[in-house]
C-alpha cells in the first residue's frame, strides 16, 4: 500500500488545478471564438437591418420597432457570450496560476 505524504498530496492538488485550469481556458477560448463571431449572428443582424430599412421605406412603425428590438437582442447576446468567454478564460488562467503556486510551496527535501 502506498502512503501519500504532504508533498505528494500537494503535487496531486496542483496537477488537478492545472488540468482544470487548462480545460476552463480552452472552453473560454472556444466560447470567444465560436459564439461571438458565428455566421448565424451575422446573418440575423444583416436580415434585421434589411427589415428595418424596408420598414422605414414603407413607413411601417411596428416593423421598425420590432427590427430595432431584434438588433438590440442580438447585440445583448454577443455581449453576454463575450462576457462568459472572458470570465472562463480568466478563471482558467487563475486556476493554472494557483496550481503553479501550489507547486512552488512544496518542499522537495
Protein Blocks (a to p, Z undefined) as FASTA:
>chain_A
ZZddfklmmmmmmmmmmmmmmmmmmmmmmmmmmmmmcfklmmmmmmmmmmmmmmmmnopa
klmmmmmmmmmmmmmmmmmmmmmmmmmmmmmmmmmmmmmmmmmmpccZZ
